[in-house]
């Protein structure tokens, strides 16, 4: 998941070259209708997702993010690259 389309595509291409499988890629952009935390919450229960990697430029509701991240990290790895 990425808040930047360019970083998401670059990372996806890099993983593909290295033989690292990616089941899903989402870019939430300006988060007008759905945000990174919503996607993270969804991926926690997705049976095809074994690890979540996030490129995050900013979080509006830090408390909700930490709550969802803790719940998700309890069942699968969550890797967050925070920039900005």
N, CA, C and O atoms as a CHARMM CRD file, in Angstrom:
* protein
*
  336
    1    1 UNK  N      0.85400  -1.15900   0.00000 PROA 1      0.00000
    2    1 UNK  CA     0.00000   0.00000   0.00000 PROA 1      0.00000
    3    1 UNK  C      0.89800   1.21800   0.00000 PROA 1      0.00000
    4    1 UNK  O      1.93900   1.24200   0.65600 PROA 1      0.00000
    5    2 UNK  N      0.48300   2.22600  -0.74100 PROA 2      0.00000
    6    2 UNK  CA     1.30500   3.41600  -0.84300 PROA 2      0.00000
    7    2 UNK  C      0.44000   4.66100  -0.92900 PROA 2      0.00000
    8    2 UNK  O     -0.62000   4.65500  -1.55400 PROA 2      0.00000
    9    3 UNK  N      0.90300   5.72000  -0.29600 PROA 3      0.00000
   10    3 UNK  CA     0.25600   7.01700  -0.46300 PROA 3      0.00000
   11    3 UNK  C      0.86000   7.74000  -1.66400 PROA 3      0.00000
   12    3 UNK  O      0.45300   8.85800  -1.98000 PROA 3      0.00000
   13    4 UNK  N      1.80900   7.12500  -2.32200 PROA 4      0.00000
   14    4 UNK  CA     2.43600   7.69000  -3.51000 PROA 4      0.00000
   15    4 UNK  C      2.40700   6.64700  -4.62000 PROA 4      0.00000
   16    4 UNK  O      2.98200   5.56800  -4.48200 PROA 4      0.00000
   17    5 UNK  N      1.73800   6.97200  -5.71400 PROA 5      0.00000
   18    5 UNK  CA     1.67600   6.04000  -6.83700 PROA 5      0.00000
   19    5 UNK  C      3.05000   5.71300  -7.38300 PROA 5      0.00000
   20    5 UNK  O      3.32900   4.55700  -7.70000 PROA 5      0.00000
   21    6 UNK  N      3.91700   6.71500  -7.50000 PROA 6      0.00000
   22    6 UNK  CA     5.26200   6.51000  -8.03400 PROA 6      0.00000
   23    6 UNK  C      6.07800   5.57200  -7.15100 PROA 6      0.00000
   24    6 UNK  O      6.73200   4.66100  -7.65800 PROA 6      0.00000
   25    7 UNK  N      6.04700   5.78400  -5.84400 PROA 7      0.00000
   26    7 UNK  CA     6.80400   4.90500  -4.93600 PROA 7      0.00000
   27    7 UNK  C      6.23900   3.48900  -4.97100 PROA 7      0.00000
   28    7 UNK  O      6.99300   2.51900  -4.89600 PROA 7      0.00000
   29    8 UNK  N      4.93900   3.36600  -5.08300 PROA 8      0.00000
   30    8 UNK  CA     4.32100   2.05200  -5.14700 PROA 8      0.00000
   31    8 UNK  C      4.74000   1.27700  -6.38400 PROA 8      0.00000
   32    8 UNK  O      5.09100   0.10000  -6.30100 PROA 8      0.00000
   33    9 UNK  N      4.70200   1.94100  -7.52900 PROA 9      0.00000
   34    9 UNK  CA     5.08900   1.28500  -8.78800 PROA 9      0.00000
   35    9 UNK  C      6.57300   0.93700  -8.76400 PROA 9      0.00000
   36    9 UNK  O      6.95900  -0.15100  -9.18900 PROA 9      0.00000
   37   10 UNK  N      7.40300   1.84500  -8.27500 PROA 10     0.00000
   38   10 UNK  CA     8.84200   1.58900  -8.19200 PROA 10     0.00000
   39   10 UNK  C      9.12700   0.38900  -7.29200 PROA 10     0.00000
   40   10 UNK  O      9.93100  -0.47200  -7.64600 PROA 10     0.00000
   41   11 UNK  N      8.48300   0.32800  -6.14800 PROA 11     0.00000
   42   11 UNK  CA     8.67900  -0.78300  -5.21400 PROA 11     0.00000
   43   11 UNK  C      8.17100  -2.09000  -5.80800 PROA 11     0.00000
   44   11 UNK  O      8.83200  -3.12200  -5.69600 PROA 11     0.00000
   45   12 UNK  N      7.00700  -2.05100  -6.43500 PROA 12     0.00000
   46   12 UNK  CA     6.44100  -3.24400  -7.06200 PROA 12     0.00000
   47   12 UNK  C      7.37900  -3.77800  -8.14500 PROA 12     0.00000
   48   12 UNK  O      7.62700  -4.98200  -8.21200 PROA 12     0.00000
   49   13 UNK  N      7.89400  -2.90000  -8.98000 PROA 13     0.00000
   50   13 UNK  CA     8.82900  -3.31800 -10.03800 PROA 13     0.00000
   51   13 UNK  C     10.10700  -3.90400  -9.45100 PROA 13     0.00000
   52   13 UNK  O     10.62100  -4.90300  -9.95500 PROA 13     0.00000
   53   14 UNK  N     10.62000  -3.29400  -8.39500 PROA 14     0.00000
   54   14 UNK  CA    11.82900  -3.78400  -7.74500 PROA 14     0.00000
   55   14 UNK  C     11.61000  -5.17600  -7.15600 PROA 14     0.00000
   56   14 UNK  O     12.46800  -6.04900  -7.28800 PROA 14     0.00000
   57   15 UNK  N     10.47700  -5.38100  -6.51500 PROA 15     0.00000
   58   15 UNK  CA    10.15200  -6.69500  -5.95900 PROA 15     0.00000
   59   15 UNK  C     10.04200  -7.74100  -7.06500 PROA 15     0.00000
   60   15 UNK  O     10.53700  -8.85900  -6.92300 PROA 15     0.00000
   61   16 UNK  N      9.39900  -7.37700  -8.15000 PROA 16     0.00000
   62   16 UNK  CA     9.22200  -8.30500  -9.26500 PROA 16     0.00000
   63   16 UNK  C     10.57800  -8.74300  -9.82600 PROA 16     0.00000
   64   16 UNK  O     10.78100  -9.92300 -10.11200 PROA 16     0.00000
   65   17 UNK  N     11.50800  -7.78900  -9.98500 PROA 17     0.00000
   66   17 UNK  CA    12.85000  -8.12300 -10.48700 PROA 17     0.00000
   67   17 UNK  C     13.58600  -9.07500  -9.55900 PROA 17     0.00000
   68   17 UNK  O     14.40600  -9.87600 -10.00900 PROA 17     0.00000
   69   18 UNK  N     13.30100  -8.99200  -8.27900 PROA 18     0.00000
   70   18 UNK  CA    13.97700  -9.82800  -7.29100 PROA 18     0.00000
   71   18 UNK  C     13.22400 -11.12700  -6.99600 PROA 18     0.00000
   72   18 UNK  O     13.66600 -11.92200  -6.16700 PROA 18     0.00000
   73   19 UNK  N     12.10600 -11.34300  -7.65800 PROA 19     0.00000
   74   19 UNK  CA    11.34100 -12.56900  -7.45800 PROA 19     0.00000
   75   19 UNK  C     10.50600 -12.57000  -6.18600 PROA 19     0.00000
   76   19 UNK  O     10.11900 -13.62800  -5.69100 PROA 19     0.00000
   77   20 UNK  N     10.22800 -11.37600  -5.65700 PROA 20     0.00000
   78   20 UNK  CA     9.40000 -11.25500  -4.46100 PROA 20     0.00000
   79   20 UNK  C      7.95200 -11.08900  -4.91000 PROA 20     0.00000
   80   20 UNK  O      7.62400 -10.15300  -5.63900 PROA 20     0.00000
   81   21 UNK  N      7.10500 -11.98300  -4.47800 PROA 21     0.00000
   82   21 UNK  CA     5.71300 -11.95300  -4.91600 PROA 21     0.00000
   83   21 UNK  C      4.88600 -10.89000  -4.20900 PROA 21     0.00000
   84   21 UNK  O      5.02400 -10.66800  -3.00600 PROA 21     0.00000
   85   22 UNK  N      4.03100 -10.24300  -4.97500 PROA 22     0.00000
   86   22 UNK  CA     3.09200  -9.26600  -4.43300 PROA 22     0.00000
   87   22 UNK  C      1.70500  -9.67700  -4.90500 PROA 22     0.00000
   88   22 UNK  O      1.44900  -9.78700  -6.10500 PROA 22     0.00000
   89   23 UNK  N      0.81600  -9.90200  -3.94800 PROA 23     0.00000
   90   23 UNK  CA    -0.54400 -10.32700  -4.28000 PROA 23     0.00000
   91   23 UNK  C     -1.42300  -9.13300  -4.63000 PROA 23     0.00000
   92   23 UNK  O     -2.24700  -9.21000  -5.54100 PROA 23     0.00000
   93   24 UNK  N     -1.24700  -8.02400  -3.90000 PROA 24     0.00000
   94   24 UNK  CA    -2.07300  -6.83600  -4.10700 PROA 24     0.00000
   95   24 UNK  C     -1.22400  -5.59300  -3.99900 PROA 24     0.00000
   96   24 UNK  O     -0.23600  -5.56300  -3.26500 PROA 24     0.00000
   97   25 UNK  N     -1.61000  -4.56500  -4.73500 PROA 25     0.00000
   98   25 UNK  CA    -1.00600  -3.24400  -4.57300 PROA 25     0.00000
   99   25 UNK  C     -2.13100  -2.22400  -4.54500 PROA 25     0.00000
  100   25 UNK  O     -3.00300  -2.22900  -5.41400 PROA 25     0.00000
  101   26 UNK  N     -2.11200  -1.35300  -3.55200 PROA 26     0.00000
  102   26 UNK  CA    -3.09700  -0.28300  -3.49200 PROA 26     0.00000
  103   26 UNK  C     -2.37600   1.04600  -3.32700 PROA 26     0.00000
  104   26 UNK  O     -1.36400   1.14300  -2.63300 PROA 26     0.00000
  105   27 UNK  N     -2.91400   2.05000  -3.97000 PROA 27     0.00000
  106   27 UNK  CA    -2.42500   3.41400  -3.80300 PROA 27     0.00000
  107   27 UNK  C     -3.60500   4.24900  -3.34600 PROA 27     0.00000
  108   27 UNK  O     -4.61700   4.33500  -4.04200 PROA 27     0.00000
  109   28 UNK  N     -3.47900   4.86600  -2.18000 PROA 28     0.00000
  110   28 UNK  CA    -4.60300   5.61800  -1.63700 PROA 28     0.00000
  111   28 UNK  C     -4.53400   7.10300  -1.97700 PROA 28     0.00000
  112   28 UNK  O     -5.46700   7.84500  -1.66900 PROA 28     0.00000
  113   29 UNK  N     -3.45900   7.54500  -2.59800 PROA 29     0.00000
  114   29 UNK  CA    -3.36600   8.93700  -3.05800 PROA 29     0.00000
  115   29 UNK  C     -3.73900   9.94200  -1.99500 PROA 29     0.00000
  116   29 UNK  O     -3.15200   9.95400  -0.91200 PROA 29     0.00000
  117   30 UNK  N     -4.71100  10.78600  -2.29400 PROA 30     0.00000
  118   30 UNK  CA    -5.09500  11.84000  -1.35600 PROA 30     0.00000
  119   30 UNK  C     -6.10200  11.36600  -0.30900 PROA 30     0.00000
  120   30 UNK  O     -6.56600  12.16200   0.50800 PROA 30     0.00000
  121   31 UNK  N     -6.43900  10.09200  -0.32800 PROA 31     0.00000
  122   31 UNK  CA    -7.33900   9.47400   0.64600 PROA 31     0.00000
  123   31 UNK  C     -8.70400  10.15100   0.69800 PROA 31     0.00000
  124   31 UNK  O     -9.27800  10.31100   1.77500 PROA 31     0.00000
  125   32 UNK  N     -9.22200  10.54600  -0.45100 PROA 32     0.00000
  126   32 UNK  CA   -10.51100  11.23700  -0.51100 PROA 32     0.00000
  127   32 UNK  C    -11.66700  10.33900  -0.06400 PROA 32     0.00000
  128   32 UNK  O    -12.60000  10.81400   0.58400 PROA 32     0.00000
  129   33 UNK  N    -11.61400   9.05100  -0.40100 PROA 33     0.00000
  130   33 UNK  CA   -12.72800   8.17100  -0.05300 PROA 33     0.00000
  131   33 UNK  C    -12.32000   7.01300   0.84400 PROA 33     0.00000
  132   33 UNK  O    -13.12600   6.54100   1.64600 PROA 33     0.00000
  133   34 UNK  N    -11.11600   6.56200   0.72500 PROA 34     0.00000
  134   34 UNK  CA   -10.62900   5.45200   1.55100 PROA 34     0.00000
  135   34 UNK  C     -9.16600   5.73400   1.88000 PROA 34     0.00000
  136   34 UNK  O     -8.41800   6.24400   1.04500 PROA 34     0.00000
  137   35 UNK  N     -8.77500   5.40300   3.08600 PROA 35     0.00000
  138   35 UNK  CA    -7.42900   5.73900   3.52600 PROA 35     0.00000
  139   35 UNK  C     -6.57200   4.52300   3.80800 PROA 35     0.00000
  140   35 UNK  O     -7.03200   3.38300   3.75300 PROA 35     0.00000
  141   36 UNK  N     -5.32500   4.79400   4.10900 PROA 36     0.00000
  142   36 UNK  CA    -4.35500   3.73700   4.38300 PROA 36     0.00000
  143   36 UNK  C     -4.78400   2.86800   5.56000 PROA 36     0.00000
  144   36 UNK  O     -4.60900   1.65000   5.52600 PROA 36     0.00000
  145   37 UNK  N     -5.33700   3.47500   6.58600 PROA 37     0.00000
  146   37 UNK  CA    -5.75700   2.70700   7.76500 PROA 37     0.00000
  147   37 UNK  C     -6.92400   1.78500   7.40800 PROA 37     0.00000
  148   37 UNK  O     -7.00400   0.66600   7.91500 PROA 37     0.00000
  149   38 UNK  N     -7.82500   2.24200   6.54500 PROA 38     0.00000
  150   38 UNK  CA    -8.93600   1.39800   6.08500 PROA 38     0.00000
  151   38 UNK  C     -8.40800   0.16900   5.34800 PROA 38     0.00000
  152   38 UNK  O     -8.89400  -0.94200   5.55800 PROA 38     0.00000
  153   39 UNK  N     -7.42100   0.37100   4.49200 PROA 39     0.00000
  154   39 UNK  CA    -6.82900  -0.74700   3.74000 PROA 39     0.00000
  155   39 UNK  C     -6.12100  -1.70500   4.69300 PROA 39     0.00000
  156   39 UNK  O     -6.25700  -2.92200   4.57100 PROA 39     0.00000
  157   40 UNK  N     -5.36600  -1.15300   5.64000 PROA 40     0.00000
  158   40 UNK  CA    -4.67600  -1.99300   6.61600 PROA 40     0.00000
  159   40 UNK  C     -5.67900  -2.82800   7.40400 PROA 40     0.00000
  160   40 UNK  O     -5.44800  -4.01300   7.64300 PROA 40     0.00000
  161   41 UNK  N     -6.76600  -2.23000   7.80100 PROA 41     0.00000
  162   41 UNK  CA    -7.81900  -2.93200   8.53300 PROA 41     0.00000
  163   41 UNK  C     -8.38800  -4.07800   7.69200 PROA 41     0.00000
  164   41 UNK  O     -8.62300  -5.17100   8.20800 PROA 41     0.00000
  165   42 UNK  N     -8.60700  -3.83100   6.40900 PROA 42     0.00000
  166   42 UNK  CA    -9.12800  -4.86600   5.50600 PROA 42     0.00000
  167   42 UNK  C     -8.12100  -6.00700   5.33400 PROA 42     0.00000
  168   42 UNK  O     -8.49500  -7.17900   5.38500 PROA 42     0.00000
  169   43 UNK  N     -6.85200  -5.66700   5.13200 PROA 43     0.00000
  170   43 UNK  CA    -5.83600  -6.68300   4.85700 PROA 43     0.00000
  171   43 UNK  C     -5.58600  -7.60500   6.03900 PROA 43     0.00000
  172   43 UNK  O     -5.10900  -8.72500   5.85500 PROA 43     0.00000
  173   44 UNK  N     -5.90000  -7.15600   7.24700 PROA 44     0.00000
  174   44 UNK  CA    -5.72100  -8.00300   8.43400 PROA 44     0.00000
  175   44 UNK  C     -6.49400  -9.31700   8.28900 PROA 44     0.00000
  176   44 UNK  O     -5.99600 -10.37400   8.67500 PROA 44     0.00000
  177   45 UNK  N     -7.69300  -9.25400   7.74000 PROA 45     0.00000
  178   45 UNK  CA    -8.53800 -10.45300   7.62700 PROA 45     0.00000
  179   45 UNK  C     -8.48000 -11.11100   6.25500 PROA 45     0.00000
  180   45 UNK  O     -9.15300 -12.11400   6.02100 PROA 45     0.00000
  181   46 UNK  N     -7.68100 -10.55500   5.34500 PROA 46     0.00000
  182   46 UNK  CA    -7.58200 -11.13100   4.00800 PROA 46     0.00000
  183   46 UNK  C     -6.70900 -12.39000   4.04800 PROA 46     0.00000
  184   46 UNK  O     -5.53600 -12.30600   4.41000 PROA 46     0.00000
  185   47 UNK  N     -7.25600 -13.54500   3.68600 PROA 47     0.00000
  186   47 UNK  CA    -6.48600 -14.78300   3.78600 PROA 47     0.00000
  187   47 UNK  C     -5.31400 -14.88000   2.80800 PROA 47     0.00000
  188   47 UNK  O     -4.41100 -15.68900   3.01600 PROA 47     0.00000
  189   48 UNK  N     -5.31200 -14.07900   1.75500 PROA 48     0.00000
  190   48 UNK  CA    -4.23700 -14.13100   0.76000 PROA 48     0.00000
  191   48 UNK  C     -3.08300 -13.19400   1.10500 PROA 48     0.00000
  192   48 UNK  O     -2.03900 -13.22800   0.45300 PROA 48     0.00000
  193   49 UNK  N     -3.26100 -12.37000   2.11100 PROA 49     0.00000
  194   49 UNK  CA    -2.21900 -11.42800   2.51700 PROA 49     0.00000
  195   49 UNK  C     -1.46400 -12.01300   3.70300 PROA 49     0.00000
  196   49 UNK  O     -2.04700 -12.28900   4.75200 PROA 49     0.00000
  197   50 UNK  N     -0.15100 -12.20100   3.52000 PROA 50     0.00000
  198   50 UNK  CA     0.66600 -12.76200   4.59900 PROA 50     0.00000
  199   50 UNK  C      1.54800 -11.71100   5.26700 PROA 50     0.00000
  200   50 UNK  O      2.06000 -11.93400   6.36400 PROA 50     0.00000
  201   51 UNK  N      1.72500 -10.58200   4.61700 PROA 51     0.00000
  202   51 UNK  CA     2.54200  -9.49800   5.14900 PROA 51     0.00000
  203   51 UNK  C      2.04300  -8.20100   4.51600 PROA 51     0.00000
  204   51 UNK  O      1.65200  -8.18900   3.34900 PROA 51     0.00000
  205   52 UNK  N      2.05400  -7.12000   5.27500 PROA 52     0.00000
  206   52 UNK  CA     1.62000  -5.82400   4.75300 PROA 52     0.00000
  207   52 UNK  C      2.81000  -4.87800   4.74900 PROA 52     0.00000
  208   52 UNK  O      3.49000  -4.71700   5.76300 PROA 52     0.00000
  209   53 UNK  N      3.05800  -4.25400   3.60400 PROA 53     0.00000
  210   53 UNK  CA     4.10300  -3.24500   3.49000 PROA 53     0.00000
  211   53 UNK  C      3.42200  -1.92400   3.14800 PROA 53     0.00000
  212   53 UNK  O      2.60900  -1.86000   2.22600 PROA 53     0.00000
  213   54 UNK  N      3.75500  -0.87300   3.89200 PROA 54     0.00000
  214   54 UNK  CA     3.10300   0.42500   3.70300 PROA 54     0.00000
  215   54 UNK  C      4.14300   1.52400   3.50300 PROA 54     0.00000
  216   54 UNK  O      5.14200   1.58800   4.22000 PROA 54     0.00000
  217   55 UNK  N      3.89500   2.38300   2.52400 PROA 55     0.00000
  218   55 UNK  CA     4.66300   3.61100   2.34800 PROA 55     0.00000
  219   55 UNK  C      3.71400   4.73700   2.74400 PROA 55     0.00000
  220   55 UNK  O      2.72800   5.00200   2.05500 PROA 55     0.00000
  221   56 UNK  N      4.01800   5.39300   3.85300 PROA 56     0.00000
  222   56 UNK  CA     3.11700   6.38300   4.43400 PROA 56     0.00000
  223   56 UNK  C      3.79600   7.74900   4.48600 PROA 56     0.00000
  224   56 UNK  O      4.90700   7.88600   4.99800 PROA 56     0.00000
  225   57 UNK  N      3.11600   8.74800   3.95000 PROA 57     0.00000
  226   57 UNK  CA     3.62700  10.12100   4.01600 PROA 57     0.00000
  227   57 UNK  C      3.04300  10.87400   5.20100 PROA 57     0.00000
  228   57 UNK  O      3.66200  11.81100   5.70700 PROA 57     0.00000
  229   58 UNK  N      1.85800  10.47300   5.64700 PROA 58     0.00000
  230   58 UNK  CA     1.23100  11.13000   6.78500 PROA 58     0.00000
  231   58 UNK  C      0.00300  10.37600   7.23800 PROA 58     0.00000
  232   58 UNK  O     -0.65100   9.69500   6.44800 PROA 58     0.00000
  233   59 UNK  N     -0.30800  10.50000   8.51700 PROA 59     0.00000
  234   59 UNK  CA    -1.47800   9.85200   9.11600 PROA 59     0.00000
  235   59 UNK  C     -2.30700  10.93000   9.79900 PROA 59     0.00000
  236   59 UNK  O     -1.79000  11.70000  10.60800 PROA 59     0.00000
  237   60 UNK  N     -3.58800  10.98100   9.47300 PROA 60     0.00000
  238   60 UNK  CA    -4.47400  11.97500  10.10000 PROA 60     0.00000
  239   60 UNK  C     -4.88500  11.58200  11.51600 PROA 60     0.00000
  240   60 UNK  O     -4.93600  12.43100  12.40500 PROA 60     0.00000
  241   61 UNK  N     -5.17600  10.31400  11.72800 PROA 61     0.00000
  242   61 UNK  CA    -5.64100   9.83700  13.02800 PROA 61     0.00000
  243   61 UNK  C     -4.64600   8.80800  13.56100 PROA 61     0.00000
  244   61 UNK  O     -4.80600   7.60400  13.36000 PROA 61     0.00000
  245   62 UNK  N     -3.62600   9.30400  14.23600 PROA 62     0.00000
  246   62 UNK  CA    -2.55900   8.43600  14.72800 PROA 62     0.00000
  247   62 UNK  C     -3.03000   7.37100  15.69500 PROA 62     0.00000
  248   62 UNK  O     -2.53800   6.24300  15.66200 PROA 62     0.00000
  249   63 UNK  N     -3.97400   7.71000  16.55300 PROA 63     0.00000
  250   63 UNK  CA    -4.49100   6.74800  17.53500 PROA 63     0.00000
  251   63 UNK  C     -5.16700   5.57200  16.82500 PROA 63     0.00000
  252   63 UNK  O     -4.95600   4.41700  17.19700 PROA 63     0.00000
  253   64 UNK  N     -5.98400   5.86500  15.80000 PROA 64     0.00000
  254   64 UNK  CA    -6.65000   4.78600  15.05300 PROA 64     0.00000
  255   64 UNK  C     -5.62100   3.95000  14.30100 PROA 64     0.00000
  256   64 UNK  O     -5.71900   2.72400  14.26700 PROA 64     0.00000
  257   65 UNK  N     -4.62900   4.61400  13.69400 PROA 65     0.00000
  258   65 UNK  CA    -3.59100   3.88200  12.97300 PROA 65     0.00000
  259   65 UNK  C     -2.88300   2.90100  13.91100 PROA 65     0.00000
  260   65 UNK  O     -2.70800   1.73400  13.56000 PROA 65     0.00000
  261   66 UNK  N     -2.47400   3.35800  15.09400 PROA 66     0.00000
  262   66 UNK  CA    -1.77700   2.47900  16.02800 PROA 66     0.00000
  263   66 UNK  C     -2.66700   1.31700  16.46800 PROA 66     0.00000
  264   66 UNK  O     -2.19200   0.18900  16.60100 PROA 66     0.00000
  265   67 UNK  N     -3.93300   1.58200  16.68900 PROA 67     0.00000
  266   67 UNK  CA    -4.86400   0.52500  17.08600 PROA 67     0.00000
  267   67 UNK  C     -4.97100  -0.54200  16.00300 PROA 67     0.00000
  268   67 UNK  O     -4.84200  -1.73400  16.28400 PROA 67     0.00000
  269   68 UNK  N     -5.20700  -0.11300  14.76700 PROA 68     0.00000
  270   68 UNK  CA    -5.34200  -1.05400  13.64900 PROA 68     0.00000
  271   68 UNK  C     -4.01100  -1.75500  13.36500 PROA 68     0.00000
  272   68 UNK  O     -3.99700  -2.95300  13.08500 PROA 68     0.00000
  273   69 UNK  N     -2.90100  -1.02900  13.43300 PROA 69     0.00000
  274   69 UNK  CA    -1.58100  -1.62300  13.18300 PROA 69     0.00000
  275   69 UNK  C     -1.25800  -2.69100  14.23300 PROA 69     0.00000
  276   69 UNK  O     -0.72800  -3.74800  13.89200 PROA 69     0.00000
  277   70 UNK  N     -1.56900  -2.42900  15.49500 PROA 70     0.00000
  278   70 UNK  CA    -1.31900  -3.42700  16.54600 PROA 70     0.00000
  279   70 UNK  C     -2.15600  -4.68700  16.32000 PROA 70     0.00000
  280   70 UNK  O     -1.65300  -5.80400  16.44100 PROA 70     0.00000
  281   71 UNK  N     -3.42800  -4.49900  15.99100 PROA 71     0.00000
  282   71 UNK  CA    -4.29900  -5.65900  15.74500 PROA 71     0.00000
  283   71 UNK  C     -3.79600  -6.47000  14.55000 PROA 71     0.00000
  284   71 UNK  O     -3.80000  -7.70000  14.58300 PROA 71     0.00000
  285   72 UNK  N     -3.36700  -5.77700  13.50300 PROA 72     0.00000
  286   72 UNK  CA    -2.88700  -6.45800  12.30300 PROA 72     0.00000
  287   72 UNK  C     -1.55800  -7.14500  12.56800 PROA 72     0.00000
  288   72 UNK  O     -1.35900  -8.28900  12.16000 PROA 72     0.00000
  289   73 UNK  N     -0.64000  -6.45300  13.25300 PROA 73     0.00000
  290   73 UNK  CA     0.68300  -7.02200  13.53900 PROA 73     0.00000
  291   73 UNK  C      0.59500  -8.25100  14.44700 PROA 73     0.00000
  292   73 UNK  O      1.52900  -9.05100  14.49600 PROA 73     0.00000
  293   74 UNK  N     -0.50700  -8.40100  15.15500 PROA 74     0.00000
  294   74 UNK  CA    -0.69100  -9.59000  15.99500 PROA 74     0.00000
  295   74 UNK  C     -0.92000 -10.85000  15.17000 PROA 74     0.00000
  296   74 UNK  O     -0.71100 -11.96100  15.65600 PROA 74     0.00000
  297   75 UNK  N     -1.35500 -10.67300  13.90400 PROA 75     0.00000
  298   75 UNK  CA    -1.65400 -11.84900  13.06700 PROA 75     0.00000
  299   75 UNK  C     -0.77200 -11.95300  11.83200 PROA 75     0.00000
  300   75 UNK  O     -0.68500 -13.02500  11.23300 PROA 75     0.00000
  301   76 UNK  N     -0.11000 -10.85900  11.43200 PROA 76     0.00000
  302   76 UNK  CA     0.80600 -10.89900  10.28500 PROA 76     0.00000
  303   76 UNK  C      1.75100  -9.70600  10.36300 PROA 76     0.00000
  304   76 UNK  O      1.40800  -8.68400  10.95700 PROA 76     0.00000
  305   77 UNK  N      2.93400  -9.82600   9.77000 PROA 77     0.00000
  306   77 UNK  CA     3.89100  -8.72500   9.83400 PROA 77     0.00000
  307   77 UNK  C      3.38400  -7.47600   9.11900 PROA 77     0.00000
  308   77 UNK  O      2.74000  -7.55500   8.07200 PROA 77     0.00000
  309   78 UNK  N      3.69000  -6.32700   9.70900 PROA 78     0.00000
  310   78 UNK  CA     3.36100  -5.03400   9.11400 PROA 78     0.00000
  311   78 UNK  C      4.66600  -4.24000   9.05800 PROA 78     0.00000
  312   78 UNK  O      5.29900  -3.99700  10.08600 PROA 78     0.00000
  313   79 UNK  N      5.06000  -3.83900   7.84800 PROA 79     0.00000
  314   79 UNK  CA     6.26500  -3.05100   7.64700 PROA 79     0.00000
  315   79 UNK  C      5.84800  -1.68300   7.16000 PROA 79     0.00000
  316   79 UNK  O      5.13500  -1.56800   6.16300 PROA 79     0.00000
  317   80 UNK  N      6.29000  -0.63100   7.86000 PROA 80     0.00000
  318   80 UNK  CA     5.88000   0.72700   7.52200 PROA 80     0.00000
  319   80 UNK  C      7.11700   1.56800   7.22300 PROA 80     0.00000
  320   80 UNK  O      8.03400   1.65100   8.04000 PROA 80     0.00000
  321   81 UNK  N      7.13300   2.18800   6.04900 PROA 81     0.00000
  322   81 UNK  CA     8.14700   3.18400   5.70800 PROA 81     0.00000
  323   81 UNK  C      7.46800   4.54200   5.82000 PROA 81     0.00000
  324   81 UNK  O      6.62000   4.87900   4.99400 PROA 81     0.00000
  325   82 UNK  N      7.82900   5.31700   6.82400 PROA 82     0.00000
  326   82 UNK  CA     7.22000   6.62500   7.07300 PROA 82     0.00000
  327   82 UNK  C      8.14400   7.69500   6.52500 PROA 82     0.00000
  328   82 UNK  O      9.31200   7.77600   6.90500 PROA 82     0.00000
  329   83 UNK  N      7.61500   8.51500   5.63300 PROA 83     0.00000
  330   83 UNK  CA     8.39100   9.60000   5.05200 PROA 83     0.00000
  331   83 UNK  C      7.62100  10.90500   5.20000 PROA 83     0.00000
  332   83 UNK  O      6.53500  10.94500   5.77900 PROA 83     0.00000
  333   84 UNK  N      8.20300  11.95900   4.67000 PROA 84     0.00000
  334   84 UNK  CA     7.49500  13.24200   4.66100 PROA 84     0.00000
  335   84 UNK  C      7.86300  14.14200   5.80100 PROA 84     0.00000
  336   84 UNK  O      7.33800  15.25000   5.90700 PROA 84     0.00000
